[in-house]
């Protein structure tokens, strides 16, 4: 759809009971679940999310996936294909896409919607510039 190297992002962390869990906006809503087997190709970054920011992201659990933004995103891609750049469309605060959850956990909330590829680039730049403490811990394939 986006021709990006990354099509989805999520948080993987240890909950208070010691279980590895995933927090993600995935069809049809924001969920937290025991970490399943991992997708085929991943890039993993270890970054520090404050407990407060993680609580903020977890407040989205149970909210609906932002289907309207998928339509807007498709329109943005069509405009991009025509050479017109359109960014920073307004988000619905009651709904989320996958990047919203990670942005909240990192303390980077805002109205901007971005693709998983854009978020990956933002994380890489923040780590390299020292604005975010973290490191890439692995690139792997499973299955």
Secondary structure, DSSP 8 states (H G I E B T S, - for coil): ----S-----EEEE-TTS-EEEEEEETTEEEEEE--S--SEEEEEEE---HHHHHHHHTTTT-BB-HHHHHHHHHHHHHHHTT---------TT-B-HHHHHHHHTT--SS----HHHHHHHHHHHHHHTSS-EEEEEEEE--
